[in-house]
Amino acid sequence: MDADATYQIASNFIAYEGLNIGEGFTEFERYDMVQTAIETNGGILEEHQAVQLLSEVGVFNGDTDKLQWSVLYNLTTGNGEIFAHRNTDLITKFYLPVN
């Protein structure tokens, strides 16, 4: 990711003592997929695009869907959206003040 980028990407994997240890569920590929989508769109995704992307990159282990929840937080407005199990029809919106 470009150090001057105005976006942040997080993918859940174990990181401690300077080591990054993948859990074996494609966490690095998912991170790359998100980065590619953001860069392809000039560093900007509309909120609905970001929600769709999050629902697509969740972890599958064989036939088991490991995605528990996803959250989108707008660092500019403080608005956020959270949803469970890829269910983008049941999004809970929230607001956290931006300092």
DSSP file (Angstrom, degrees, kcal/mol; ACC not computed):
  #  RESIDUE AA STRUCTURE BP1 BP2  ACC     N-H-->O    O-->H-N    N-H-->O    O-->H-N    TCO  KAPPA ALPHA  PHI   PSI    X-CA   Y-CA   Z-CA
    1    1 A M              0   0    0      0, 0.0     2,-0.2     0, 0.0    34,-0.0   0.000 360.0 360.0 360.0 140.1    0.0    0.0    0.0
    2    2 A D    >   -     0   0    0      1,-0.1     3,-1.9     2,-0.1     0, 0.0  -0.459 360.0-136.3 -65.5 130.1    1.2    3.5   -0.8
    3    3 A A  T 3  S+     0   0    0      1,-0.3    -1,-0.1    -2,-0.2     0, 0.0   0.737 105.3  53.1 -62.8 -22.4    2.4    5.3    2.3
    4    4 A D  T 3  S+     0   0    0      2,-0.0    -1,-0.3     0, 0.0    -2,-0.1   0.370  82.7 126.0 -92.5   4.4    0.6    8.5    1.1
    5    5 A A    <   -     0   0    0     -3,-1.9    38,-0.0     1,-0.1     0, 0.0  -0.269  57.0-145.0 -65.4 149.1   -2.8    6.6    0.6
    6    6 A T  S    S+     0   0    0     37,-0.1     2,-0.3     2,-0.0    -1,-0.1   0.063  75.9  73.2-101.9  23.4   -5.8    8.0    2.3
    7    7 A Y        -     0   0    0     37,-0.0     2,-0.4    68,-0.0    -2,-0.1  -0.902  65.5-145.5-131.3 161.8   -7.3    4.6    3.0
    8    8 A Q        -     0   0    0     -2,-0.3     2,-0.4     2,-0.0    -2,-0.0  -0.972   7.2-162.2-128.9 145.4   -6.6    1.7    5.3
    9    9 A I        -     0   0    0     -2,-0.4     2,-0.4     2,-0.0    22,-0.1  -0.986   7.1-177.3-126.1 136.1   -6.9   -2.0    4.8
   10   10 A A        -     0   0    0     -2,-0.4     2,-0.4     2,-0.0    -2,-0.0  -1.000   4.2-179.2-132.8 136.0   -7.0   -4.6    7.5
   11   11 A S        -     0   0    0     -2,-0.4     2,-0.6     2,-0.1    16,-0.0  -1.000  35.9-111.4-131.0 132.8   -7.1   -8.4    7.1
   12   12 A N        +     0   0    0     -2,-0.4     2,-0.3    10,-0.0    11,-0.2  -0.501  59.4 128.8 -75.3 117.2   -7.3  -10.6   10.1
   13   13 A F        -     0   0    0     -2,-0.6     2,-0.3     9,-0.1     9,-0.2  -0.963  62.9 -86.2-155.4 160.8   -4.1  -12.7   10.6
   14   14 A I  E     +A   21   0A   0      7,-1.2     7,-3.0    -2,-0.3     2,-0.4  -0.525  46.7 171.3 -75.4 128.2   -1.8  -13.3   13.5
   15   15 A A  E     +A   20   0A   0     -2,-0.3     2,-0.3     5,-0.2     5,-0.2  -0.965  13.0 135.7-139.2 121.1    1.0  -10.7   13.9
   16   16 A Y  E >   +A   19   0A   0      3,-1.7     3,-2.6    -2,-0.4    -2,-0.0  -0.979  60.9  14.1-160.6 153.5    3.3  -10.6   16.8
   17   17 A E  T 3  S-     0   0    0     -2,-0.3     3,-0.1     1,-0.3    -1,-0.0   0.837 130.4 -55.1  48.1  40.4    7.0  -10.1   17.7
   18   18 A G  T 3  S+     0   0    0      1,-0.2     2,-0.4    -3,-0.0    -1,-0.3   0.537 113.8 117.5  76.3   5.7    7.7   -9.0   14.1
   19   19 A L  E <   -A   16   0A   0     -3,-2.6    -3,-1.7     2,-0.0     2,-0.6  -0.847  50.3-157.5-108.0 142.9    6.1  -12.1   12.6
   20   20 A N  E     -A   15   0A   0     -2,-0.4     2,-0.6    -5,-0.2    -5,-0.2  -0.964  16.3-174.9-115.8 112.5    3.1  -12.3   10.3
   21   21 A I  E     -A   14   0A   0     -7,-3.0    -7,-1.2    -2,-0.6     2,-0.1  -0.927  16.1-140.9-114.1 115.0    1.6  -15.7   10.4
   22   22 A G        -     0   0    0     -2,-0.6    -9,-0.1    -9,-0.2   -10,-0.0  -0.406   8.1-139.4 -71.0 149.4   -1.2  -16.5    8.1
   23   23 A E        -     0   0    0    -11,-0.2    -1,-0.1    -2,-0.1   -10,-0.1   0.412  45.8-108.1 -88.5   1.5   -4.0  -18.7    9.4
   24   24 A G  S    S+     0   0    0      1,-0.0    -2,-0.1    37,-0.0    -3,-0.0   0.590  92.6 108.6  85.9   9.1   -4.3  -20.6    6.2
   25   25 A F  S    S-     0   0    0     36,-0.1    35,-0.2    34,-0.0    41,-0.1  -0.167  99.3 -92.5-113.8  38.8   -7.6  -19.0    5.1
   26   26 A T  S  > S+     0   0    0     33,-0.1     4,-2.5     1,-0.1     5,-0.2   0.759  71.3 151.8  64.6  30.2   -6.3  -16.8    2.2
   27   27 A E  H  > S+     0   0    0      1,-0.2     4,-2.0     2,-0.2     5,-0.1   0.858  72.9  47.7 -62.6 -34.8   -5.8  -13.7    4.4
   28   28 A F  H  > S+     0   0    0      2,-0.2     4,-2.3     1,-0.2    -1,-0.2   0.882 111.9  49.3 -73.7 -37.3   -3.0  -12.4    2.2
   29   29 A E  H  > S+     0   0    0      2,-0.2     4,-2.2     1,-0.2    -2,-0.2   0.880 110.8  51.1 -66.2 -37.7   -5.0  -13.0   -1.0
   30   30 A R  H  X S+     0   0    0     -4,-2.5     4,-2.1     2,-0.2    -2,-0.2   0.914 109.4  50.1 -66.1 -42.6   -8.0  -11.2    0.5
   31   31 A Y  H  X S+     0   0    0     -4,-2.0     4,-2.6     1,-0.2    -2,-0.2   0.939 112.0  47.8 -59.0 -47.9   -5.8   -8.2    1.5
   32   32 A D  H  X S+     0   0    0     -4,-2.3     4,-2.7     1,-0.2    -1,-0.2   0.874 108.8  54.6 -62.0 -37.8   -4.4   -8.0   -2.0
   33   33 A M  H  X S+     0   0    0     -4,-2.2     4,-2.1     2,-0.2    -1,-0.2   0.903 110.6  45.5 -63.3 -42.0   -8.0   -8.3   -3.5
   34   34 A V  H  X S+     0   0    0     -4,-2.1     4,-2.4     2,-0.2    -2,-0.2   0.934 113.1  49.6 -66.9 -46.3   -9.1   -5.3   -1.4
   35   35 A Q  H  X S+     0   0    0     -4,-2.6     4,-2.7     1,-0.2     5,-0.2   0.917 111.2  49.7 -59.7 -44.0   -6.0   -3.3   -2.3
   36   36 A T  H  X S+     0   0    0     -4,-2.7     4,-2.7     1,-0.2    -1,-0.2   0.917 110.2  50.3 -61.2 -44.7   -6.5   -4.0   -6.0
   37   37 A A  H  X S+     0   0    0     -4,-2.1     4,-1.2     2,-0.2    -1,-0.2   0.908 112.9  46.5 -61.9 -41.9  -10.2   -3.0   -5.9
   38   38 A I  H  <>S+     0   0    0     -4,-2.4     5,-2.9     1,-0.2     6,-0.5   0.941 115.2  45.1 -66.3 -47.0   -9.3    0.3   -4.2
   39   39 A E  H ><5S+     0   0    0     -4,-2.7     3,-1.6     1,-0.2    -2,-0.2   0.862 108.2  57.4 -67.0 -35.2   -6.5    1.1   -6.5
   40   40 A T  H 3<5S+     0   0    0     -4,-2.7    -1,-0.2     1,-0.3    -2,-0.2   0.815 107.9  49.4 -62.6 -30.3   -8.5    0.2   -9.6
   41   41 A N  T ><5S-     0   0    0     -4,-1.2     3,-1.2    -3,-0.4    -1,-0.3   0.065 125.7-100.5 -98.3  23.6  -11.1    2.7   -8.5
   42   42 A G  T < 5S-     0   0    0     -3,-1.6    -3,-0.2     1,-0.2    -2,-0.1   0.760  75.2 -57.8  68.3  25.7   -8.5    5.5   -8.0
   43   43 A G  T 3 <S+     0   0    0     -5,-2.9     2,-0.4     1,-0.2    -1,-0.2   0.522 117.9  99.6  85.1   5.0   -8.4    5.1   -4.2
   44   44 A I    <   +     0   0    0     -3,-1.2     2,-0.4    -6,-0.5    -1,-0.2  -0.988  43.1 178.3-132.0 129.1  -12.1    5.7   -3.8
   45   45 A L        -     0   0    0     -2,-0.4     2,-0.1    -3,-0.1    -7,-0.0  -0.989  30.3-123.7-122.2 137.4  -15.0    3.3   -3.3
   46   46 A E     >  -     0   0    0     -2,-0.4     4,-2.4     1,-0.1     3,-0.4  -0.413  36.1-106.5 -67.0 156.8  -18.5    4.3   -2.7
   47   47 A E  H  > S+     0   0    0      1,-0.2     4,-2.5     2,-0.2     5,-0.2   0.895 121.6  51.7 -57.3 -41.5  -19.9    2.9    0.5
   48   48 A H  H  > S+     0   0    0      1,-0.2     4,-2.0     2,-0.2    -1,-0.2   0.859 109.8  50.7 -65.3 -33.1  -22.1    0.4   -1.4
   49   49 A Q  H  > S+     0   0    0     -3,-0.4     4,-2.4     2,-0.2    -1,-0.2   0.904 110.6  48.8 -67.2 -41.4  -19.0   -0.8   -3.3
   50   50 A A  H  X S+     0   0    0     -4,-2.4     4,-2.5     2,-0.2    -2,-0.2   0.906 110.9  49.6 -66.2 -41.8  -17.0   -1.2   -0.1
   51   51 A V  H  X S+     0   0    0     -4,-2.5     4,-2.1     2,-0.2    -1,-0.2   0.926 111.8  49.1 -62.3 -44.8  -19.8   -3.2    1.5
   52   52 A Q  H  X S+     0   0    0     -4,-2.0     4,-1.3     1,-0.2    -2,-0.2   0.922 111.0  50.0 -60.7 -44.3  -20.0   -5.5   -1.5
   53   53 A L  H  X S+     0   0    0     -4,-2.4     4,-1.7     1,-0.2     3,-0.5   0.920 109.2  51.4 -61.1 -45.1  -16.3   -6.0   -1.5
   54   54 A L  H  < S+     0   0    0     -4,-2.5     4,-0.5     1,-0.2    -1,-0.2   0.891 108.6  51.3 -60.1 -39.5  -16.2   -6.9    2.2
   55   55 A S  H  < S+     0   0    0     -4,-2.1    -1,-0.2     1,-0.2     3,-0.2   0.774 111.5  49.1 -69.8 -23.7  -19.0   -9.4    1.6
   56   56 A E  H  < S+     0   0    0     -4,-1.3    -1,-0.2    -3,-0.5    -2,-0.2   0.782 107.6  51.8 -84.3 -28.3  -17.0  -11.0   -1.2
   57   57 A V  S  < S+     0   0    0     -4,-1.7    -1,-0.2    -5,-0.1    -2,-0.2   0.404  77.7 124.7 -95.8   4.2  -13.6  -11.3    0.5
   58   58 A G        -     0   0    0     -4,-0.5     2,-0.3    -3,-0.2    12,-0.0  -0.170  69.8 -87.7 -61.2 160.2  -14.7  -13.1    3.7
   59   59 A V        -     0   0    0      6,-0.1     7,-2.8     2,-0.0     8,-0.8  -0.491  38.3-174.0 -78.7 132.1  -13.0  -16.4    4.5
   60   60 A F  E     -B   65   0B   0     -2,-0.3     2,-0.5     5,-0.2     5,-0.2  -0.985   8.3-166.9-116.8 137.1  -14.2  -19.7    3.3
   61   61 A N  E >  S-B   64   0B   0      3,-2.9     3,-1.9    -2,-0.4     2,-0.4  -0.876  70.2 -57.8-119.8  94.3  -12.6  -22.9    4.5
   62   62 A G  T 3  S-     0   0    0     -2,-0.5     0, 0.0     1,-0.3     0, 0.0  -0.591 121.3 -18.4  66.8-124.5  -13.9  -25.5    2.1
   63   63 A D  T 3  S+     0   0    0     -2,-0.4     2,-0.5    -3,-0.1    -1,-0.3   0.456 117.6 101.6 -90.8  -2.5  -17.7  -25.3    2.3
   64   64 A T  E <   -B   61   0B   0     -3,-1.9    -3,-2.9     2,-0.0     2,-0.7  -0.734  66.7-142.9 -90.6 123.6  -17.6  -23.5    5.7
   65   65 A D  E     -B   60   0B   0     -2,-0.5    -5,-0.2    -5,-0.2    -6,-0.1  -0.765  17.9-177.5 -84.1 114.4  -18.2  -19.8    5.6
   66   66 A K        +     0   0    0     -7,-2.8     2,-0.4    -2,-0.7    -6,-0.2   0.481  42.7 117.4 -92.4  -4.8  -15.9  -18.3    8.3
   67   67 A L        +     0   0    0     -8,-0.8     3,-0.1     1,-0.2    18,-0.1  -0.513  31.1 168.8 -69.7 119.3  -17.0  -14.7    7.8
   68   68 A Q        -     0   0    0     -2,-0.4    17,-1.3     1,-0.4     2,-0.3   0.848  61.3 -19.4 -96.3 -45.4  -18.6  -13.6   11.1
   69   69 A W  E     -C   84   0C   0     15,-0.3    -1,-0.4    16,-0.1     2,-0.3  -0.988  50.4-154.2-159.2 159.4  -18.9   -9.9   10.6
   70   70 A S  E     -C   83   0C   0     13,-2.5    13,-2.3    -2,-0.3     2,-0.4  -0.983  10.9-163.7-136.7 148.4  -17.6   -7.0    8.5
   71   71 A V  E     -C   82   0C   0     -2,-0.3     2,-0.4    11,-0.2    11,-0.2  -0.995   7.1-162.6-137.1 142.1  -17.4   -3.3    9.3
   72   72 A L  E     -C   81   0C   0      9,-3.0     9,-2.5    -2,-0.4     2,-0.5  -0.991  11.4-173.7-122.1 127.1  -16.9   -0.2    7.2
   73   73 A Y  E     -C   80   0C   0     -2,-0.4     2,-0.8     7,-0.2     7,-0.2  -0.984  18.1-144.2-127.8 124.0  -15.9    3.0    8.9
   74   74 A N     >  -     0   0    0      5,-3.1     4,-2.6    -2,-0.5     5,-0.2  -0.770   7.6-162.4 -87.1 110.6  -15.7    6.4    7.1
   75   75 A L  T  4 S+     0   0    0     -2,-0.8    -1,-0.2     1,-0.2     5,-0.0   0.655  87.4  49.9 -69.2 -16.0  -12.7    8.2    8.6
   76   76 A T  T  4 S+     0   0    0      3,-0.1    -1,-0.2     1,-0.0    22,-0.1   0.894 124.3  22.2 -87.5 -46.5  -14.0   11.5    7.2
   77   77 A T  T  4 S-     0   0    0      2,-0.2    21,-0.2    20,-0.1    -2,-0.2   0.725  93.0-127.0 -96.1 -24.1  -17.6   11.5    8.3
   78   78 A G     <  +     0   0    0     -4,-2.6    18,-2.7     1,-0.3     2,-0.2   0.417  63.1 137.5  86.7  -1.2  -17.5    9.1   11.3
   79   79 A N  E     - D   0  95C   0     16,-0.2    -5,-3.1    -5,-0.2    -1,-0.3  -0.513  29.8-177.7 -77.4 146.8  -20.3    7.1    9.7
   80   80 A G  E     -CD  73  94C   0     14,-2.9    14,-2.3    -7,-0.2     2,-0.4  -0.957  18.9-157.1-142.9 162.5  -20.1    3.3    9.8
   81   81 A E  E     -CD  72  93C   0     -9,-2.5    -9,-3.0    -2,-0.3     2,-0.4  -0.998  10.2-175.1-139.7 138.5  -21.9    0.2    8.8
   82   82 A I  E     +CD  71  92C   0     10,-2.1    10,-2.8    -2,-0.4     2,-0.3  -0.993   5.8 172.3-134.9 141.9  -21.6   -3.3   10.2
   83   83 A F  E     -C   70   0C   0    -13,-2.3   -13,-2.5    -2,-0.4     2,-0.3  -0.989  21.3-131.3-147.5 155.5  -23.2   -6.6    9.0
   84   84 A A  E >  S-C   69   0C   0      6,-0.4     3,-2.4     3,-0.3   -15,-0.3  -0.814  75.8  -2.5-109.9 146.7  -22.9  -10.2    9.9
   85   85 A H  T 3  S-     0   0    0    -17,-1.3    -1,-0.2    -2,-0.3   -16,-0.1   0.809 120.5 -62.6  49.9  45.0  -22.4  -13.3    7.8
   86   86 A R  T 3  S+     0   0    0     -3,-0.2     2,-1.8     1,-0.2    -1,-0.3   0.577  93.9 143.7  62.2   9.9  -22.4  -11.5    4.4
   87   87 A N    X   +     0   0    0     -3,-2.4     3,-1.4     1,-0.2    -3,-0.3  -0.582  17.0 168.3 -85.1  83.7  -26.0  -10.4    5.0
   88   88 A T  T 3   +     0   0    0     -2,-1.8     3,-0.4     1,-0.3    -1,-0.2   0.488  69.1  71.4 -76.8  -1.8  -25.9   -6.9    3.4
   89   89 A D  T 3  S+     0   0    0      1,-0.2    -1,-0.3    -3,-0.1     2,-0.3   0.627  98.1  50.7 -83.4 -14.0  -29.6   -6.7    3.7
   90   90 A L  S <  S+     0   0    0     -3,-1.4     2,-0.4    -6,-0.2    -6,-0.4  -0.553  76.2 159.8-122.0  66.0  -29.3   -6.3    7.5
   91   91 A I        -     0   0    0     -3,-0.4     2,-0.6    -2,-0.3    -8,-0.2  -0.732  29.5-148.9 -90.0 133.0  -26.7   -3.5    7.8
   92   92 A T  E     -D   82   0C   0    -10,-2.8   -10,-2.1    -2,-0.4     2,-0.3  -0.907  14.0-151.1-100.5 124.0  -26.6   -1.7   11.1
   93   93 A K  E     +D   81   0C   0     -2,-0.6     2,-0.3   -12,-0.2   -12,-0.2  -0.704  20.5 170.8 -94.6 146.6  -25.5    1.9   10.7
   94   94 A F  E     -D   80   0C   0    -14,-2.3   -14,-2.9    -2,-0.3     2,-0.4  -0.933  23.4-137.1-147.1 169.4  -23.6    3.8   13.4
   95   95 A Y  E     -D   79   0C   0     -2,-0.3   -16,-0.2   -16,-0.2   -17,-0.1  -0.998  12.9-177.4-135.1 130.8  -21.7    7.0   14.0
   96   96 A L        -     0   0    0    -18,-2.7    -2,-0.0    -2,-0.4     0, 0.0  -0.999  37.8-109.1-123.9 126.9  -18.5    7.6   15.9
   97   97 A P        -     0   0    0      0, 0.0     2,-0.5     0, 0.0   -19,-0.1  -0.205  26.9-134.1 -56.2 142.4  -17.2   11.1   16.2
   98   98 A V              0   0    0    -21,-0.2   -22,-0.0     1,-0.1   -23,-0.0  -0.859 360.0 360.0 -97.4 128.6  -14.2   12.0   14.2
   99   99 A N              0   0    0     -2,-0.5    -1,-0.1     0, 0.0     0, 0.0   0.426 360.0 360.0 -98.6 360.0  -11.5   14.0   16.1
